[in-house]
Amino acid sequence: MCPPGRRRGSVGAIISNWRDYDAPTLVKLRLALRNYWLRVRHLQNCCGHQGEPGC
């Protein structure tokens, strides 16, 4: 889950999640697309998967 009080992630957190997540690039891309879609579908600023690419 997203930290309490944080309405949306920072650019630094997005870059850090992408760089530090240990998975192949295609898996990271799939996770990022899934997480962005969850945020759009639920009209939220957080997808609920803290630490994954796209969150």
C-alpha positions, 0 to 999 in steps of 0.5 A: 500500500502507499504510505499514509499521507502521500497522495502520489509518488514522486518521480524519484520513487518511480525511477527508483522502483524501476531501477531496483526491482529485480526482474527482466525488462519485459516483466517490469514493463508489464507490471508498470502497465498493470499498475498504471491501469489499476490507478486509472481504473479505480481513479486513485493515485496509488495502485496498492503495489508499493515498490513495484514499477509503475507505483 
